Amino acid sequence: MTRILITGGAGFIGSRLATALNADGHTVTMLDNLLPQVHGVDSRNSELLCVARAAGDVVVGDITDRQLLQQTLTGQEVVIHLAAETGTGQSMYEIERYSRVNVGGTALLLDILANNGDRSVTKVVVASSRSIYGEGRYLSEELGYVYPETRNELDLLAGRFEPTVPGDKSGLKLVGTSEDSQIHPSSVYGITKHTQESLIMTVGPTLGIATVALRYQNVYGPGQSLSNPYTGILSIFSTLIRQGKGINVFEDGLESRDFVYIDDVVRATAQTALDPRADGQVFNVGSGVGTTVNTVVDELMHAYGRTVPVEITGNFRLGDIRHNVADLTRVREVLGFEPKVDFRTGVEAFAQWVQDQELTEGGYEASLQEMREKKLLK
């Protein structure tokens, strides 16, 4: 039995992770601020919170509250640090909030571990993100492996969506992004996640604390927020399909992401928290498969048995990347981890859960208007 604290523990990943760890006999405590953007307006009665409370004690409060965080850390043996503001687009104009919570909360966590005299914590696992890579890794016949910079706005306006690098003449081939790939985030969110990871991996060993960083890809599945318009196209498109509304697809719909099912993420996170072979390591956690936005739309309509109009708009968000797919070689070789749920199976399970949820309007259109006003959506 291990005493485990999960910051952000009543969220989508945290609540499922707490359930799995509790089922294995561990004592789980969760710290969460129950942000309405994630939990809905009635956050004190959200489904995620009910799941979390069934798995352990939930402390309601903010990761930036020193006194509360210090009290909650007392006696814990492992910390799984999930608490963070999430949303690539929103991070580009709520810069102070994202920096205060993601960077400041992580710094405070480490400051307490360094100075409060309670040396019970022996391991910290931090949830990093694929966003720290910016554009993914590509192979050029002329240049070898390359890491394109943020795409040029003029190219995007002209419908030239694929990234390029100077000196490449034959065209870039997308390959899996490995953990030793170049780090060059293209959003404030990505910058804060890289800083979180760097703080944990740098400071932890000086305190005699084992550390692990998990670079999550696009996590989806039952339990993810259906009302948060800033994360998760599966949730956004699901709501539109259920409402019978058309779907506007950005760029040409061929942009791709690595979608990884929640159960696979929970397995990987629980294992790294308890397996000493993970100590000191950074791991990608994904499916290792790229899925285009067009495929996401098709699979969702198949899962719901309903067709809605789809328009390829050519619109784009500044700071968005074109592709990113995880190279899973390291996590396979070190831990024997293998994702089990393919995208179609995962989407069907997600859609089945969604159809039992209350249909709400959500804030998608409002979020788009907000980004237009900030001149981030073109």
C-alpha positions in Angstrom: 0.0 0.0 0.0 1.3 3.4 -1.0 0.0 6.8 0.0 -0.5 8.8 -3.2 -1.5 12.4 -3.8 -2.9 13.3 -7.2 -3.0 17.0 -7.9 -5.8 17.8 -10.3 -7.1 14.5 -9.0 -10.8 15.2 -9.6 -10.2 15.9 -13.3 -10.7 13.6 -16.3 -7.4 11.7 -16.0 -7.0 12.1 -12.2 -10.4 10.7 -11.2 -9.9 7.6 -13.4 -6.3 7.2 -12.2 -7.5 7.5 -8.5 -10.1 4.7 -9.2 -7.5 2.4 -10.6 -4.9 3.0 -7.8 -7.6 2.6 -5.1 -8.7 -0.7 -6.6 -5.1 -1.9 -6.3 -5.1 -1.1 -2.6 -3.3 2.2 -2.5 -4.5 5.2 -0.3 -5.3 8.1 -2.7 -5.8 11.7 -1.8 -6.8 14.2 -4.5 -6.3 18.0 -4.6 -8.5 19.9 -7.1 -10.0 23.4 -7.4 -13.1 22.0 -9.3 -12.7 24.6 -12.1 -16.2 25.2 -13.7 -14.6 25.2 -17.1 -13.8 21.5 -16.6 -16.5 20.4 -14.1 -19.4 22.6 -15.3 -21.3 25.3 -13.5 -22.4 22.9 -10.7 -18.9 21.8 -10.1 -19.5 20.5 -6.6 -21.8 17.8 -8.0 -20.0 16.9 -11.2 -19.7 13.4 -12.4 -15.9 13.6 -12.2 -16.0 14.6 -8.6 -18.3 11.8 -7.7 -15.9 9.3 -9.3 -13.0 10.8 -7.4 -14.8 10.8 -4.1 -15.5 7.1 -4.5 -11.7 6.5 -4.8 -10.4 8.5 -1.9 -10.3 11.8 -0.1 -10.8 15.0 -2.2 -9.3 18.2 -0.9 -10.9 21.2 -2.6 -8.4 24.0 -3.2 -5.9 25.5 -5.5 -2.4 24.2 -6.3 -1.1 27.8 -5.7 -2.4 27.9 -2.0 0.8 27.3 0.0 -0.8 26.4 3.3 -3.3 24.0 1.8 -0.8 22.3 -0.4 1.7 21.9 2.4 -1.0 20.3 4.6 -2.1 18.0 1.8 1.5 16.9 1.1 2.1 15.8 4.6 2.6 12.1 4.9 2.3 11.4 1.2 4.8 9.0 -0.5 4.1 9.6 -4.2 2.8 12.7 -5.9 1.3 12.5 -9.4 1.2 16.1 -10.5 -1.6 16.6 -13.0 -2.9 20.0 -11.9 -2.7 22.5 -14.7 -4.7 24.9 -16.9 -5.2 23.2 -20.3 -6.0 24.6 -23.7 -3.6 25.6 -26.3 -5.7 28.4 -27.8 -6.8 29.9 -24.6 -3.3 30.0 -23.2 -2.3 32.5 -25.9 -4.4 35.3 -24.3 -4.8 34.1 -20.6 -1.0 34.1 -20.3 -0.8 35.1 -16.6 -3.3 32.5 -15.4 -1.6 29.7 -17.3 1.8 30.7 -16.1 0.7 31.3 -12.5 -1.0 27.9 -12.2 1.2 25.7 -14.3 4.6 27.2 -13.5 3.8 28.8 -10.2 2.0 25.8 -8.8 4.8 23.4 -9.8 7.4 25.7 -8.3 5.4 26.0 -5.1 5.1 22.2 -4.9 8.9 21.8 -5.2 9.5 24.7 -2.8 7.5 23.0 -0.1 9.2 19.6 -0.7 12.5 21.3 -0.4 11.8 23.4 2.8 9.0 21.9 4.9 11.1 19.2 6.5 8.6 16.4 5.7 10.6 13.9 3.7 7.9 11.4 3.2 7.6 12.0 -0.5 10.0 9.8 -2.4 8.6 10.1 -6.0 7.0 12.7 -8.2 5.4 12.0 -11.6 4.5 15.0 -13.7 2.1 15.2 -16.5 3.9 16.9 -19.4 2.5 17.2 -22.9 3.2 16.6 -26.6 2.7 20.3 -27.0 6.3 20.9 -25.9 7.5 19.5 -29.2 5.8 22.1 -31.3 5.7 20.7 -34.8 6.7 17.1 -34.8 9.7 15.3 -36.2 10.1 14.9 -39.9 12.5 13.2 -42.3 14.1 15.0 -45.2 16.0 13.2 -47.9 18.4 16.0 -48.1 18.7 17.0 -44.4 17.8 14.0 -42.3 15.6 14.5 -39.2 14.3 18.0 -39.0 12.0 20.0 -36.7 10.0 22.7 -38.6 9.4 26.0 -36.9 6.0 27.5 -36.4 4.2 27.8 -39.7 4.1 31.1 -41.5 0.8 33.0 -41.4 1.1 34.0 -45.1 1.5 30.3 -46.0 -1.5 29.4 -44.0 -3.6 32.1 -45.5 -2.6 30.8 -49.0 -3.7 27.2 -48.0 -0.1 25.9 -47.7 -0.6 24.0 -44.5 2.2 21.5 -44.5 5.4 22.6 -42.6 8.6 23.2 -44.5 12.2 23.8 -43.7 14.9 25.6 -45.7 17.0 23.4 -47.9 14.5 20.6 -48.2 13.5 20.0 -51.9 11.8 16.6 -51.9 9.1 17.2 -49.2 9.0 16.2 -45.6 7.9 12.8 -44.3 6.2 12.7 -40.9 7.9 10.3 -38.4 7.2 9.6 -34.7 8.5 12.2 -32.3 10.9 10.6 -29.8 11.7 11.9 -26.4 15.1 13.2 -27.5 13.5 15.3 -30.3 13.9 19.0 -30.3 11.8 20.9 -27.8 10.3 24.1 -29.3 6.7 24.7 -28.1 4.5 27.0 -30.2 2.1 28.1 -27.5 2.1 29.5 -24.0 0.6 26.2 -22.8 3.4 24.3 -24.4 6.0 26.6 -22.7 4.4 26.1 -19.3 4.3 22.3 -19.7 8.0 22.3 -20.6 8.8 24.4 -17.6 6.8 22.1 -15.3 8.6 19.1 -16.6 12.0 20.9 -16.4 11.4 22.0 -12.8 10.4 18.5 -11.6 13.2 16.7 -13.4 15.8 19.2 -12.3 14.9 19.8 -8.7 13.6 16.4 -7.6 16.9 14.5 -7.8 18.6 17.2 -5.7 16.1 16.4 -2.9 16.5 12.7 -3.2 13.2 12.3 -4.9 12.7 10.1 -7.9 11.1 11.8 -10.8 9.2 10.8 -14.0 7.8 13.0 -16.8 5.0 11.7 -19.0 4.4 13.5 -22.3 0.7 12.8 -22.9 -0.6 12.9 -26.4 -4.3 13.8 -27.0 -6.1 12.0 -24.3 -9.8 11.1 -24.9 -12.6 8.8 -23.6 -15.6 8.6 -21.3 -15.4 11.3 -18.6 -13.8 14.1 -20.6 -15.5 17.4 -20.3 -18.3 18.0 -22.8 -18.6 21.7 -21.9 -15.0 22.9 -22.1 -14.7 24.5 -25.5 -10.9 24.9 -25.3 -9.8 21.2 -25.3 -10.9 18.2 -27.2 -12.4 18.2 -30.7 -14.1 14.9 -29.9 -16.2 16.6 -27.3 -16.9 19.6 -29.5 -17.8 17.6 -32.6 -19.9 15.2 -30.5 -22.0 18.0 -29.2 -22.5 19.4 -32.8 -23.5 16.0 -34.1 -26.0 15.4 -31.3 -27.5 18.9 -32.0 -27.7 18.1 -35.7 -25.5 21.1 -36.5 -22.8 21.2 -39.2 -19.1 20.8 -38.4 -16.6 23.3 -39.6 -13.2 21.7 -40.1 -10.1 23.9 -39.9 -7.4 23.9 -42.5 -8.0 21.1 -44.9 -8.9 18.4 -42.3 -5.7 16.5 -42.9 -3.9 17.8 -39.8 -3.3 14.9 -37.5 -2.9 14.1 -33.8 -2.0 11.0 -31.7 -5.2 10.2 -29.9 -4.7 7.9 -26.8 -7.5 6.3 -24.9 -8.0 7.2 -21.2 -7.6 3.6 -20.0 -4.2 3.4 -21.7 -3.1 6.7 -20.1 -4.2 5.5 -16.7 -2.3 2.2 -17.0 0.9 4.0 -18.1 0.7 6.6 -15.3 -0.1 4.1 -12.6 2.8 1.9 -13.7 5.4 4.8 -13.8 4.3 5.9 -10.4 5.1 2.6 -8.8 7.7 1.0 -11.0 11.3 1.9 -10.1 12.4 1.2 -13.7 10.7 4.5 -14.6 12.7 6.6 -12.2 14.6 9.5 -13.9 12.9 8.9 -17.2 10.8 10.9 -19.7 8.2 8.9 -21.6 5.8 9.6 -24.5 2.4 8.3 -23.7 0.3 7.9 -26.8 -1.1 5.4 -29.3 1.8 5.9 -31.8 -0.8 6.4 -34.6 -1.7 9.6 -36.3 -5.4 10.3 -37.0 -6.6 13.2 -39.2 -9.4 15.5 -38.2 -11.3 14.3 -41.2 -11.1 10.7 -39.8 -12.2 11.9 -36.4 -15.4 13.4 -38.0 -16.1 10.2 -40.0 -15.6 7.9 -37.0 -17.8 10.1 -34.7 -20.6 10.1 -37.2 -20.2 6.4 -37.6 -20.3 5.9 -33.8 -23.5 8.1 -33.4 -25.1 6.7 -36.5 -25.9 10.2 -37.7 -24.6 12.4 -40.5 -24.3 16.2 -40.4 -23.0 18.7 -42.9 -19.2 19.0 -42.9 -17.4 22.1 -44.3 -13.7 22.3 -44.8 -13.2 25.9 -44.1 -9.5 26.6 -44.4 -9.6 28.5 -41.2 -6.7 28.1 -38.8 -5.5 29.1 -35.3 -2.2 30.8 -34.8 0.0 28.6 -32.7 -1.6 25.3 -33.8 0.7 22.6 -35.1 0.1 20.5 -38.2 1.1 17.0 -37.1 2.5 15.2 -34.1 2.7 11.4 -33.5 4.5 9.8 -30.6 7.4 7.4 -31.0 6.7 4.8 -28.2 10.0 3.0 -28.4 11.3 4.1 -25.0 8.2 3.3 -23.0 7.9 -0.1 -24.7 11.5 -1.0 -24.1 11.8 0.2 -20.5 8.4 -0.6 -19.2 6.8 -3.0 -21.7 3.9 -0.6 -22.1 1.7 -1.1 -25.1 -1.5 0.8 -25.9 -4.4 -1.5 -26.1 -7.4 0.5 -27.4 -7.5 1.5 -31.1 -9.2 4.7 -32.2 -12.4 3.2 -33.6 -13.0 1.1 -30.4 -12.2 4.1 -28.2 -14.5 6.4 -30.1 -17.4 3.9 -29.9 -16.9 3.6 -26.1 -16.7 7.4 -25.8 -19.9 7.9 -28.0 -21.8 5.3 -25.9 -21.0 7.3 -22.8 -21.7 10.6 -24.4 -25.3 9.6 -25.3 -26.1 9.1 -21.7 -25.0 12.6 -20.8 -27.2 15.7 -20.7 -27.0 17.6 -24.0 -25.7 21.2 -23.2 -25.1 24.1 -25.5 -21.4 24.4 -24.5 -19.3 27.5 -25.3 -17.7 26.5 -28.6 -19.1 29.4 -30.7 -18.2 31.9 -27.9 -14.7 30.5 -27.7 -14.3 30.9 -31.5 -15.5 34.5 -31.3 -13.1 35.2 -28.5 -10.2 33.9 -30.5 -11.3 36.0 -33.5 -11.4 39.1 -31.3 -7.8 38.3 -30.2 -6.8 37.8 -33.8 -5.7 34.2 -33.2 -8.4 32.6 -35.4 -8.0 33.4 -39.1 
